[in-house]
Amino acid sequence: MELKKWTKCAGIRAIKTIAQTAIATIGTSAVMGDVNWIAVGSASLLAGILSILTSIVGLPEAKKESKEEK
């Protein structure tokens, strides 16, 4: 698998994960009455890092994209 394809797919997956984590953290904080932006940012960043690390093991999107190009 090419590095460029992997990077693109892993980046898209990480951005989605960061957005989902931010939305969930903001929603939970808003219910409690106070949004802690530092906690939102750190949780979202950690989720993004974990997404990239998980993508090292395997990335189905990149394999699927490669098959579609052939």
C-alpha positions in Angstrom: 0.0 0.0 0.0 1.4 3.4 -0.9 2.3 5.8 1.8 0.3 8.7 0.2 -2.9 6.7 0.1 -2.4 5.4 3.7 -1.7 9.0 4.9 -4.8 10.3 3.2 -7.1 7.6 4.6 -5.5 7.7 8.1 -5.8 11.5 8.2 -9.5 11.4 7.2 -10.2 8.8 9.8 -8.3 10.8 12.5 -10.2 14.0 11.6 -13.5 12.2 11.9 -12.5 10.7 15.2 -11.4 14.1 16.6 -14.7 15.7 15.6 -16.7 12.9 17.1 -14.8 13.1 20.4 -15.1 16.9 20.5 -18.9 16.7 19.9 -19.3 14.0 22.6 -17.2 15.9 25.1 -18.9 19.2 24.5 -22.3 17.6 24.7 -21.4 15.9 28.0 -19.9 19.1 29.4 -22.9 21.2 28.3 -25.3 18.9 30.2 -23.2 19.4 33.3 -23.3 23.2 32.8 -19.7 24.0 32.0 -17.6 23.3 28.9 -14.0 22.7 29.8 -12.3 23.6 26.5 -8.9 22.3 27.7 -10.5 18.9 28.4 -12.3 18.9 25.0 -9.1 19.7 23.2 -6.9 17.2 25.0 -9.5 14.4 24.7 -9.9 15.1 21.0 -6.2 15.2 20.4 -5.6 12.0 22.2 -8.4 10.4 20.2 -6.8 11.5 17.0 -3.4 10.1 18.0 -4.9 6.8 19.0 -6.7 6.7 15.6 -3.4 7.2 13.7 -1.8 4.5 15.9 -4.7 2.1 15.3 -4.4 2.8 11.5 -0.9 1.5 11.5 -2.3 -2.0 12.1 -4.6 -1.9 9.1 -6.7 0.5 7.2 -9.6 -1.0 5.2 -10.4 2.2 3.5 -6.9 2.4 1.9 -7.2 -1.2 0.6 -10.7 -0.5 -0.7 -9.4 2.7 -2.5 -6.6 0.7 -4.1 -9.0 -1.9 -5.5 -11.3 0.8 -6.9 -8.4 2.4 -8.8 -7.5 -0.8 -10.7 
